[in-house]
């Protein structure tokens, strides 16, 4: 019985080299793959030559060219950063003999004010943590030693 099955498998492979046991006929599979690839290429060419797509692409390139031109006219990154700095950083007032101190009502803050925390009175938190570890350790050792004593005192039944 086994001999007959193996013989039929071998005879099929000897007759048809294009047959794969798992995927089937190799020629048909290659033809399907080529057909799918041709459809994909056709879809791409239609999509790329669509008038709406071409119009959007032209608008996008024009927009970025205009942005680049404005960027160059403004003086680039250096000029833009100087303009931002003029708004955010106060200039020193030492020109022509003026005082260099800023007025008391002038302040710029981009974060939380640095306030010193008052020292807490009492026992620090670290002492509580270490004390808890010691208490848990002592309880654990007591439980372990009591369980060892029970094991030795039990009699076999």
C-alpha positions as CSV (number, residue, x, y, z in Angstrom):
1,X,0.0,0.0,0.0
2,X,2.7,2.4,1.0
3,X,4.7,1.4,-2.1
4,X,1.8,2.2,-4.4
5,X,1.3,5.7,-2.9
6,X,5.0,6.6,-3.1
7,X,5.1,5.3,-6.6
8,X,2.2,7.5,-7.7
9,X,3.8,10.5,-6.1
10,X,7.1,9.8,-7.8
11,X,5.5,9.2,-11.2
12,X,3.6,12.5,-10.9
13,X,6.8,14.4,-10.2
14,X,8.6,12.7,-13.0
15,X,5.8,13.6,-15.5
16,X,5.2,17.2,-14.4
17,X,8.2,19.2,-13.2
18,X,6.0,22.3,-12.9
19,X,3.8,20.9,-10.2
20,X,4.4,21.8,-6.6
21,X,2.7,19.7,-3.9
22,X,2.0,22.7,-1.7
23,X,1.2,25.5,-4.1
24,X,0.0,23.6,-7.2
25,X,1.0,24.3,-10.8
26,X,4.0,26.7,-11.0
27,X,3.0,28.0,-14.5
28,X,-0.5,29.0,-13.4
29,X,1.0,30.7,-10.3
30,X,3.5,32.7,-12.4
31,X,0.7,33.7,-14.8
32,X,-1.5,35.0,-11.9
33,X,1.4,36.9,-10.4
34,X,2.2,38.6,-13.7
35,X,-1.5,39.5,-14.2
36,X,-1.7,41.1,-10.8
37,X,1.5,43.0,-11.4
38,X,0.1,44.3,-14.7
39,X,-3.1,45.5,-13.0
40,X,-1.1,47.2,-10.3
41,X,1.1,49.1,-12.9
42,X,-2.0,50.1,-14.8
43,X,-3.7,51.5,-11.7
44,X,-0.5,53.5,-10.8
45,X,-0.2,55.1,-14.2
46,X,-3.9,56.1,-14.2
47,X,-3.6,57.5,-10.7
48,X,-0.4,59.4,-11.4
49,X,-1.8,61.0,-14.5
50,X,-5.1,62.1,-12.9
51,X,-5.8,65.8,-13.4
52,X,-6.7,66.4,-9.7
53,X,-3.5,64.8,-8.5
54,X,-1.4,66.9,-11.0
55,X,-3.1,70.1,-9.9
56,X,-2.6,69.3,-6.2
57,X,1.1,68.6,-6.8
58,X,1.5,71.9,-8.7
59,X,-0.2,73.8,-5.8
60,X,2.1,72.1,-3.3
61,X,5.3,72.9,-5.1
62,X,4.2,76.5,-5.6
63,X,3.3,76.9,-1.9
64,X,6.7,75.5,-0.8
65,X,8.5,77.7,-3.3
66,X,6.7,80.8,-1.9
67,X,7.5,79.8,1.7
68,X,11.2,79.4,0.7
69,X,11.2,82.8,-1.0
70,X,9.7,84.4,2.1
71,X,12.2,82.6,4.3
72,X,15.1,84.0,2.2
73,X,13.7,87.5,2.1
74,X,13.3,87.5,5.9
75,X,17.0,86.8,6.2
76,X,17.0,83.1,7.0
77,X,17.2,81.5,10.4
78,X,19.5,84.1,11.9
79,X,17.1,87.0,11.3
80,X,14.1,85.0,12.5
81,X,15.8,84.0,15.7
82,X,16.9,87.6,16.3
83,X,13.3,88.7,15.9
84,X,12.1,86.2,18.4
85,X,14.9,87.1,20.8
86,X,13.8,90.8,20.6
87,X,10.4,89.8,22.0
88,X,11.6,87.3,24.7
89,X,14.9,88.7,26.0
90,X,15.2,92.1,27.5
91,X,18.0,94.3,26.2
92,X,20.4,95.8,28.7
93,X,19.8,99.5,29.4
94,X,23.4,100.6,29.7
95,X,23.4,102.7,26.5
96,X,23.9,106.4,27.0
97,X,24.4,106.1,30.7
98,X,21.1,104.5,31.6
99,X,21.0,102.1,34.5
100,X,21.4,98.4,33.8
101,X,18.8,97.3,36.3
102,X,15.5,96.2,35.0
103,X,12.3,97.8,36.3
104,X,10.7,96.0,39.2
105,X,7.5,95.3,37.3
106,X,9.3,93.7,34.3
107,X,9.6,89.9,34.3
108,X,9.6,87.1,31.8
109,X,8.9,83.6,33.1
110,X,8.8,80.4,31.0
111,X,8.6,77.9,33.9
112,X,7.8,77.5,37.5
113,X,9.4,79.9,39.9
114,X,12.3,78.5,41.8
115,X,11.1,78.6,45.4
116,X,13.0,77.0,48.2
117,X,11.1,74.3,50.1
118,X,10.9,74.7,53.8
119,X,12.6,71.9,55.7
120,X,10.1,69.6,57.3
121,X,10.3,69.1,61.0
122,X,10.1,65.6,62.5
123,X,11.4,62.2,61.5
124,X,12.6,61.9,57.9
125,X,10.8,59.4,55.5
126,X,14.0,57.3,55.1
127,X,13.8,56.3,58.8
128,X,10.3,55.0,58.3
129,X,11.3,53.0,55.3
130,X,14.3,51.4,57.0
131,X,12.2,50.6,60.1
132,X,9.6,49.0,58.0
133,X,12.2,46.8,56.3
134,X,13.6,45.7,59.6
135,X,10.2,44.8,61.1
136,X,9.2,42.8,58.0
137,X,12.5,41.0,58.0
138,X,12.2,40.1,61.7
139,X,8.6,38.8,61.2
140,X,9.8,36.8,58.1
141,X,12.6,35.1,60.1
142,X,10.2,34.3,63.0
143,X,7.7,32.6,60.6
144,X,10.5,30.7,58.9
145,X,12.0,29.4,62.2
146,X,8.6,28.4,63.5
147,X,7.8,26.5,60.3
148,X,11.2,24.6,60.6
149,X,10.4,23.7,64.2
150,X,7.0,22.3,63.2
151,X,8.5,20.1,60.5
152,X,11.0,18.5,62.9
153,X,8.3,17.9,65.6
154,X,5.8,16.2,63.3
155,X,5.7,12.4,63.4
156,X,5.3,10.3,60.3
157,X,1.9,8.6,60.1
